[in-house]
Amino acid sequence: MKKLRGVVGISLLLAACPSSKGAEIKVFPEKDITIVSVEGELNLRDEDAFTDKVLRLKDAVVMFDSIGGNLIAGIEIGKAIRLKGFSTLVPDDALCASACALAWLGGKTKWAGPEARIAFHAAWKLENGRKVETGPGNALVGAYLQSLGLSQDAIVFFTSAPPDGAEMLSFRKAEALGLHVKKFEPSPDTQVATRQEPPQAPAIRDPDASYYDPNARTLYPEPGGPVPPTETKTVALPPAQRPAYAVRRPEEPVLEPQVLDLANLEAAAQVQRRLQERGFFQGLIDGVWGQRSRVALRDFKTRNGLGSDDRWDMKTQLAVFDDRYTAAPSTYVANLTDANVAGLYVPFAAREGASLHPLNPGDALAIQQRLAQLSYYRKVGDGVWGMASRSALTDFKVANGLPANDTWDRTVEEAIKGVSAIPATDTPFGEWVQQGTTCGDPNNQRRLVISSKDVIAGDSTCQVDPPLQRSRDGWRTDGTCLRAGTAVAVRVHFQLVDGRLVDRSIVGSVATEKPPVFRRCM
């Protein structure tokens, strides 16, 4: 609660601002913690704007005041919040409905004011001017909620209200669903000190807020008396004047839910987890879509009459997340022999403008070989797009001024094929040892293994954030090193001098008088 007291001034200022037609995303660096505010209707691509703004933030609270909007935007913002480990907040008198509420659920810690309004309903699309519940949309929502670890009861609750209704969340209902929501109650003296707006300038109401009964405030402190038999309310809503959940703009076609991208670790892990629940996936859930995953999907489809290959499409996605389809028998054992997987792989279509897709074994091998030529990939290519390949691609992208992720698209394909691609030998990425010690020895205490997102120094592992980046005097970033079970802050600073690496990093608050020098392992 102490960290969140800095939110009060911003939240009161936002309450006096008129709402906008599109989502307005702002970052407010506070003394204790950064606040990211999201106001207005969510449009498609707002998730990209959100990701760009929070990419380099270490810790933040995301504060919502939104009628909802595009389903994909809400889900992807929620995923980004969960991935970064941010908290979420709906302050007093704010509304967070439909797609906004889904994004709010992504918070590692979820805060809500006593009179906040957080509303959920089923996904829908427009047909002949009417709202119609969409099964594919609800399947996408269900997959997302399941990835957050929510119970089946919670998933049913969040998707049970009809398109013209809303289930309002209460603290007591949240507790019953196994959802931990913390009350955000700023101290009165802080509110008085920060409320400076004149009383004659009332807030302009969002016209869409009339879709939700402003008096249906169920996030209030529970009274000490008898508890009513039900803690939720389905609010009757007037006919929609414009789509607020499943489309980008009213004048554009309805956006159908998208097929999960299995090249994305998080999406692939969702499918692996679901196939494991159905008894088909055996092994570690790691998000790597390789042979185990493909055989599990193929066997699920075969048992349910959906084909005998590993093709991934919307029909397959809906079936995987539908409990009505048959699970594996208790005696099922995955068969991973070469004969059993021959002809298994159905090619994935490359993204627009690209010719390769990393989940196609032949394409993955070609990418691995090119990354090996550039010294980023330090294994023998095997056509499996695993963690080593993803890490190598991320390092390549950071070194060549591209986003620090493992996404494969036209831009990175053009860069990696280009003659001006920067090789790893011009970066600190790779393995380094001090003179007189051996490469490849994990017990070597004078050994560094450096990537854009972590550094292994002897028996210590350092996680860096933001990724290691080129600066005017070398390569720098900040991070935390785990040494003998103790976390120590580190200011990473590497310099390349005549093919050698000089480690000028500062661990804790003490700098090394004579920086150690390392040679590169080839």
Secondary structure, DSSP 8 states (H G I E B T S, - for coil): -TGGGGHHHHHHHHHTS---SS-EEEEEE-SSSEEEEEES-B-TTHHHHHHHHHTT-SSEEEEEEB--B-HHHHHHHHHHHHHHT-EEEE-TT-EEETHHHHHHTT-SSEEE-TT-EEEE---EEEETTEEEE-HHHHHHHHHHHHHTT--HHHHHHHTTS-TT--EE--HHHHHHTT--EEE----HHHHHHH--S-TTS-----GGGGGS-TT----S---SS---S----B------SS--SSBS-TTS-B-------TTSHHHHHHHHHHHHHTT---S---S--SHHHHHHHHHHHHHTTS-SS----HHHHHHHT-TTS----TT------HHHHTT--------TT-S--TTSHHHHHHHHHHHHHTTS--S---S---HHHHHHHHHHHHHTTS-SS----HHHHHHHHSTT---GGGSS-EEEE-TTS-TT-TT-TTEEEE-SSEEEETTEEEEESS--EEETTEEEEEEEEEETTEEEEEEEEEEEETTEEEE--EETTEE-SS--EEEE--
